[in-house]
């Protein structure tokens, strides 16, 4: 007997699940993604322990920052999306971190040279000019960026083949050049491609609801015909396989 959940049930579950924060526990048993070999949260924690004043840009729900063993005496995070800002405030305030509701785009609401460490995990876009401005001389920017053509197998299933300029966005060497143009010295740059597996179509639908820039305007209702096709493909062929891209990025502002 086929006990695979039906399309309606899977999509109803995905449509009802909350998408605030960056907690991906909903995917347990439904999707997997390899982790980068470097261990970003651990490395970020090491830098936090040695910092005097830190800024976490686009903190999401604050989960990554909350997971490090210690934060400096002055610890600040920014977040643009109100549900995430509320979630991050509830999580980080008890740990001594101030959450500032601020847009992703410049300017950052801080004075020049306010921080000796700026971090970010998966920023929508790293605005290196602003990062350099709020860093003290000798300060460090340490981040994990989304790399080029990340999960494009999913994107192209729904949107069709993408132009080369879209596939090349978030190019690590382009980001290096932008950081250097802002006066930063890039000291570490490393990219890995990592296997993703979606075991049911509900996981795909939830992923696209949560990571909204992958398929702009995605809703379960609007893309139901393609979701049905993916459902049948997974049932007949097994997990839908894609590949994420992650870049470890570390840069320093030269001493005065």
N, C-alpha and C positions, 0 to 999 in steps of 0.2 A: 504494500500500500504506500502511495506517495504521501509523505507527511510534510512536504515542503509548504511553508505558509504561502497563501495566495497573494496575488499582486495587490489587491485592495487592502488587505491587512497590513502588508509591508509598507505601502505608501501612506496609509493612515497613521501608522506608528511614527514614520519619519516626519510627517507633516505636523504631528502633535508635540514632538520632542522639543524642549527649550534649546535655544542656540546661543544664549549668552555665555560669556566666559570662554576659556580655552581648555576646559576639561573635556577630554575625548573618551571618557569611560563608557559612553553610550555605544561605542563601536565594539566593545568586548564581545568576542564570538561572532562578529559580523564583518569586521574588516581588520586588516593588519598593515602596518607600515614599518619597514626597517628604520632603525635609529642611526644617525650619523655616528661614526666611530669615535669622535672626539669627546662626546659627553658635554654638551654646552652648559647645562645647569651647574655641573660640578666645576667647570672652569670659571664660570661667572661667579660662583660662590667664593672661589679662591681670590678673585680680584676684589670682590665686595669686602672680604675680610681685611684687606690692606688699604681700603679707601677711606677718605675722610668725609666726602660728600658725593652721593651718587644719584643719578637720574636714570630711571627706566622708562624709555619712550614707548608708547603704545603697549602698555602692560597687559591689555586684554582684561581678564578677570583677576589678574594679579597672581595666578597660580605658580608661574615660574619663579617670580621674585620671592614669594612666600616660602618656596621650597629650599632656599639656600640656608645654610646653618646660621649665618649672621649677616647683618647689614650695618653700614656705618651709622654713626650718631645722627647724621643728616642724610635721610633717605627719602627721595621723592619719586613719584611715578606719574605719568600722564596717560590719559585715555580719552578718546573722543566719543565713543558710543555710549549713551547714557546707561543702558542696562549693564554694560561691562563696567562703567565707572562706579556704579552703585555696588556691584559685586566685589570689585577690587577694594573699595573703601571698607566694606564689611570685613574683608579678609586681611587687609594690610594695616589698617589703623591700629588694631591691637598689637601689631608687631613694630609699631613706631614709624611707619612709613606714611607720609602724606600723599594722598591721591588728588591730582589737579585735573579737573575736566578741561581739556584743551583740544582744539582741532589738530588733525594730523599735519596740516599744512603749516608752514612758517607764518609768523615767528613763534618760537617757544616763549612762554611767559616768564622768562628768567633773565637775570642780568648777565653781562659778559663775564666769563671766567667763574661761573658759580659752582662748577663741579669738577672734581678730578677724575671721575669715572662716569661715562655715559654708556648704557647698555640697551639692547633691544633684541627681542626674539621675533623674527618674522615681521619687521615693519612693512607697511604698505609701500613706502618709499623712504629711503634714507636721505634726508636733506642735509648733506654734508656741510654746507655753509653754516647752517644753524648749529649743527653738532660742534663744529670747530669754534663757533662764537661762544657757546656756553661752557666749553672746556677750559680749564686753567692751562697755562703753559706747562708742558710735561704730562698733561692728562691723557687718558686712554678712552677710545671708543671700542667696545667689545660687543659683537653681535653675531647672531645667526640669521642670515638672510635666506629668503626663498630664491632658488637659483633659476636658470633659464628653462623654459618649456616644462615646468613642473606640473605633473599630472595631466599632460596634454593629451594623453590617450582618452581621458574622460572628457576633456574640453572638446576634442575633435569628434568624439562620438555624438555629441549634442549639437555642435556648431559647424561641423564639417572641417575640411583642411584649413589651417590658419596660415596667414602670410608669414614670410620669413621674418619680418620685423617684429611680429608678435612672438614668434618662437625665440627670437634673440633677445627679448627684453630681459632685464635682470642679469645681463652678461657680467660675470665677475671682473673682467678686465675693464669694462666700461665703468663699473663702480670704482675700481681702483683709480682710474683716470679722474673721475669726479671728486674723489676724496683728495687726491693730490692737488687738484685745481683749487680746492678749498684750503690748502695749506697743511694737510695732514700727511703723515708718513705712514704708509701701509707696511705693517711688520708681519702680518700673517694673512694668507688668503688661500683657502682650500675648498674645493667643491666635491661633493659626492652625489651620485644618483642612487636612489634607494627604491626597492621593490615595494609596491602597494598591492594588496589584494582585497577586492570587495566580494564578499560571499553572498550577498543578496542585494537586490535593487533598492531596498529601503536604506541601506548604508550609503549607497550612491546619492540618493535623494537628500539624505540628511547632510552629507558632505557638501553638496552644492547649496543647501540652505545656509550652512554655517560659513563656508568660504565663498562669500557672495561674489567676489570678483572673477571667479572661474568661468561661470556662465551668467553674465549680467542679466538681471531680470528673471532669473530662474524661479519658477514655482512648480509644484507638483502638478497642478491642473494644466498649466500651459505646455508642459513637456510630457504629458502622460503617454502619448503614442510612442515616443522614443524610450521612455521608461519601460513600457510594455515590451518593446523589442529587446532591451537590455535584460529584463526579467527572463524572457525566453532563452536568450543567449546563455545566461548564467545557469539556468536549469539544464541546458543541453551540453554545455561545454565546460562548466566549472567556473571558478572565480574569475571576475574581470580583473585583469592585471594592468597596472599603470606604474609609472615611475616618478617619484618626487625628486626634486633637486634642492640641495641645501649647501649654503656657502658659509664657512666660518670666516669672519672678517674682523681683523684687529688693526687699529690705526692709532697713532699717537700724535699729539700736538707738540711741535718742537718746543723745547724750553725757551724762555724769554732770553 
